[in-house]
Amino acid sequence: MAQATLSIDLAAICNNWRALDKLSAVETGACVKADAYGLGAPRVARALAQAGARSFFVALTEEGAALRQHLGDGIDIYVFSGHMKGDTDMIGDLGLIPLINSVDQMLRHVEALPGAPFGIQLDSGMNRLGMEPGEWAAVRDIALSQGPRLVMSHLACADEPNHAMNAMQHRAFSEMIDGVNARRSLAATGGVLLGAPYHFDMTRPGIGLYGGMPFADAQPVVKLDIPIIQTRDIDIGESVGYGNAFIAQRPSRIATIGSGYADGILRAMGPKAALFCNDTRVPVAGRISMDLIGVDITDASEGADTLELLGHHQSVDTLAEWSGTIGYEILTSLGARYKRRYVGV
Ligand SMILES: *Cc1c(COP(=O)(O)O)cnc(C)c1O
């Protein structure tokens, strides 16, 4: 079998959720958008619900609708994109909670589903989603009279604790919710780490659950083992892969493994990338191709069937550094061809 195995440690995800929960005195939700950052929302959310999570956050109404089938009733599912045209039936039938982003969405919601739950998303400076202070002032009384389940905003720079934007957004949010008698939320993973003033009534971490920065104390969650399809010995001066990008400087042993950029192993990380053969670091040799990668295993002992790209030796943030991106993008790029194996259940 040439298919690589992505092991997802559900116990580690739950431990990370508990660890983040311990850092605040308030309810800790769980952000499971984009299929739980590529790790499989059904299994991840069920495990988190068993661990005690009661509020889940997704980006799209469709994601919320799918999640409802796996979580059953009695769990709050919030939708960041709010109440979009065409979403009314899903929201109403499945009891999803749209986070209303504009006056238009507010009107759509109360007209189509009077009395149905909703939350409010405010823009405190990121200028991505949510009502601006002026808009909010105009609908605030009407919205509050309908009893929103949550009033939230999102931080743009929470991964940089000393960034002036954090205090600025905190101030803007605090002004907008002054006198508001509803539950409030500002913090994702980065905001949890900023401390109590940022916690309000609920936090909604995502990346920290999945073992990514900025939650440095996270337990590793993913392990990616890629089968060796073929090995060969090459002489000094022989090349490996497209463009002859690797030229052997010594007699070398090369393993060809069965994943590539079509599986989310970004081609751009190539020159800096390495894998592990048990505990020996083995560098990528030449360019990453679509389904295959050459690896210089000269220094490794014989006999391994697979090489490890992700695990306790190196994290999604290590791979992100090689390719000039963030752990979030590495996680959500992990491909559909891996065999996903859930452990720790
Ligand atoms: C993605 C997202 C989160 C979770 O963010 P992390 O940095 O992954 O913890 C929380 N709130 C909003 C609005 C988001 O878009």
The ligand as a Gaussian input file, in Angstrom:
#p B3LYP/6-31G(d) Opt

LIG

0 1
 C      -11.082000      30.802000      12.934000
 C      -11.712000      31.649000      13.972000
 C      -11.566000      31.331000      15.337000
 C      -10.554000      30.317000      15.818000
 O       -9.280000      30.889000      15.654000
 P       -7.923000      30.157000      16.083000
 O       -6.878000      31.177000      15.838000
 O       -7.791000      28.971000      15.198000
 O       -8.049000      29.775000      17.511000
 C      -12.321000      32.046000      16.249000
 N      -13.143000      33.054000      15.854000
 C      -13.279000      33.420000      14.549000
 C      -14.184000      34.528000      14.188000
 C      -12.561000      32.735000      13.573000
 O      -12.680000      33.097000      12.286000

